[in-house]
Amino acid sequence: MTFTAYILDVLTDSVYPARITIKNGVFSEIVPVVDENIAIDVEGLLIPGLIDAHVHVESSMLTPVQYAKIAVRHGTTAVVCDPHEMANVCGIEGIEFMIENASQVPFNFYFTAPSCVPTTAFETSGAVLGSDDIEFLLKKDEIVALGEMMNFPGVISGDEEVLRKLELARNYNKPIDGHAPLLSGSYLDKYLEQGIITDHECASFSEAIVKKQKGMKIMVRDGSSAKDLEALFDFNERLNYWKNQESFGIIPTEVLERRINSPIFDFIVTDDKNSKDLIEGHLNLSIKKAAELDVDIIKAIEMVTINPAAHYNLDGGAIVTGAKADFVIIDNLNDFNILKTYISGECVFDGKNVLFDAGEATFKNSMNVSKKQPEDFDVLCDGDECEVNVIECFDGGVFTEKTTAKLCCIDGKVQSNIFEDVVKIAVVDRYGGNNVANAFIKGYNIKKGAVASSIAHDSHNIISIGCNSEMMAKAVNMVIENGGGIAVVSEDFTDSLSLPIAGLMTNEDAFTVAEKLRLLQKMVAALGCKLYAPFMTMAFMSLLVIPSIKISDKGLFDVENFEFMDVFVN
């Protein structure tokens, strides 16, 4: 196939017309056109296929097959995915399911070996991946890196098994992804000594620039719950950064003016993005948002093309001779509408339809948990009043803060206070141990009913938030009956989304899942919750490696001190 088109060259930051020849799925020849009278065959601009450098496909609630079908609509042709959600539920079997399912479609799925399964020793998971398992995975062609090292306390303290996993990645010449929220000073130095090179947990420009100065590659996250793009691309922060260097006489003003639109950081990633957001857009929307924040759009495109391709040694990322012919046709750099998507030189999205499909996947039921009674969610206390520690969550973020509240006790049971926005939260072990941990949360703002989900990072036990024990038991039991999923219940209405594949995914397409999510979110809003992504926010309340206070099936957890804490103050 030979044609002429305008191409974006991410190696030279330029756009020019060229004659392009594709053979056997590869750009075999690219010749710049010097004759200005030559006919251009393709209307629009060719850019490299977009690459998401860090994503958990399971967070979309879609199988890899269904994920690919929605991603190509938005110009994404490759993802580097960490399947640690499936790994925490089903171990090696779950990872191999993801790889096999991904192989059924013409889409570039690259995988990382999950480094922290379970994430910590303070929770119950469905599997444990030791260093021998990691070595087994690193030998696979599909595995391009060691997945995010969330156990930064283990790295810093010199945990033997943790260090062995890092050593294996270095021995196999695989990059090591990081996860180091708020880590700084000598602790950060010790973390970086192990060759950990990326971080996607920076929530502020100041945190990101310190890590960047120490040699880390910064992933700017733009997901459903965690949205850090605005903070890390903040124009005033960038301006002050460069002006500070100008004030030292290092950078002349004219150079400063050219540098001001530099993004400084390395990748744009989604990390976790649900189907409701995916049908609206993927990295294409992130690029447009970056441009609206006065980031040079070509530099933004490089963050999702050549940068991840070079870092993970992927075949693609640029329109150059010898590269895999993954590209997208857009209308222009201002509107950035996706006209067509090509993978290996074959059109997979023609502007209206996705041109591939695959059969449904099957997987075993991963639920090993008995139905619960309302008393399982009671917090017991003597007296008429007690003071409790409370998780405070925030819209658009995964960090929490510790606060306290004085709550009434009736018949020896601590009651929610919906007027002060303090309600109950629980995590139920779904792997046979029958643990149930109860605590309190602020910021979710429901006034009645309850929600529950088998998506609870990263061990994916069943998590529930509710105003009373009866509603929480009803929501949790609905999730159990469905073999996993999300449930919303109240005295007035009840509905659920079934996720039978490991309690994380469904064979339904993104549009079907998105419509159900919209309905469930409207129901949660009717309960009083105003969060943008209420289910994803709830799912992160059990992630014990993101400060400052979380909950597992074993109890309330102080992330900063890395130890359990009592529900009651003092």
Secondary structure, 3 states (H helix, E strand, C coil): CEEEEEEEECCCCEEEEEEEEEECCEEEEEEECCCCCCCCCCCCEEEECEEEEEECHHHHCECHHHHHHHHHHHCEEEEEECCHHHHHHHHHHHHHHHHHHHCCCCCEEEEEECCCCCCCCCCCCCCCCCHHHHHHHHCCCCEEEEEEECCHHHHHHCCHHHHHHHHHHHHCCCCEEECCCCCCHHHHHHHHCCCEEEECCCCCHHHHHHHHHCCCEEEEEECCCCECHHHHCCHHHHHHHHHHHHHCCCCCHHHHHHHCCCCCCCEEECECCCHHHHCCCCHHHHHHHHHHCCCCHHHHHHCCCHHHHHHCCCCCCCCCCCCECCEEEECCCCCCCEEEEEECCEEEECCCCECCCCCCCCCCCCCECCCCCHHHHCCECCCCEEEEEEEECCCCCCCCEEEEEEEEEECCEECCEHHHCEEEEEEECCECCCCEEEEEEECCCCCCCEEEECCCCCCCCEEEEECCHHHHHHHHHHHHHCCCEEEEECCCCEEEEECCECCCEECCCHHHHHHHHHHHHHHHHHCCCCCCCHHHHHHHHHCCCCCCEEEECCEEEECCCCEECCCECC
